[in-house]
Amino acid sequence: MAQTKASKLVANNKKAYFDYFIEDTYEAGIELVGTEVKSIRMGKCSIKESFIQVENNEMYIYGMHVSPYEKGNIFNKDPLRTRKLLLHKNEIMKLKGQTAEKGYTIVPLTVYLKEGLVKVSIGLAKGKKLYDKRESIAKKDEKRNLEREYKIR
């Protein structure tokens, strides 16, 4: 992940790591309205059900929920509106080519503030099968048991 010390995590997509193998990560900006930025700074953002698609050589994030800003009144926008992601053209074309391959998709991983700007970490992902998920659960359980044993000692 491309986060530095000056970054603050706003939203995390834990389900993406469970459902997909993340092969590559990118950092992208988001085209937002002023009240959305204020709401995100307060931590009112969710990317659990969101996904990313490339259309007309531009990248968009769908289903990202940004709660309306309390004091925004008429300036608030639709919480689930489609937002444009800001990436270099060559990165977009690279991701577009890779998603054309079978089984690859682009998923949002985290939303964070970096030097006052709202950034989203996106990942090129390949879907896991059911048996892969079982392995992930078994590893988590094993790790939890080891930590429990270490804590008892």
C-alpha positions, 0 to 999 in steps of 0.5 A: 500500500502506498501510504505514508506517515502523514496519511489517515485511514478513512475506510478499509475493504477487508472483504476484498482481501478475503474474496480476491488475490490482490496482485498489484496496487495503485494509488488514485485520487477521487473527483469529489465535491467540497461537502463530500471531502468534509464528510470523508475527513470526518470518517463517514465513508464506506467502500464495502459494496463498491467496485471499479470499471473503465469506461471511455478510457476513464475509471469510475468507482460505483457504490462508494457511500459518502454520507451527506455532510451535516452542515452541507444542506443544499450542497450535498450530493447523492451519497451513492453517486458515481465518482471519477478516479484520477489516474495517469492515462497509461495506468488506466490503459494497463489496467484496462488490458489486464481486466480484459483477461479472464478472472481479473477485476479492479477493486477498491482497497482503502480510502485515506487522506494523504497530505490533505488529499483524498486518495483511494488504493485500488488493486488488480485482483483475481477471484478466489475459489471456495477452497482458497477461502477455506485456506484463508479461514484456516490460516486466520484461525491458526494465527489466532490460536498461536496468539492466544497461546502466546498470551497465556504464557 
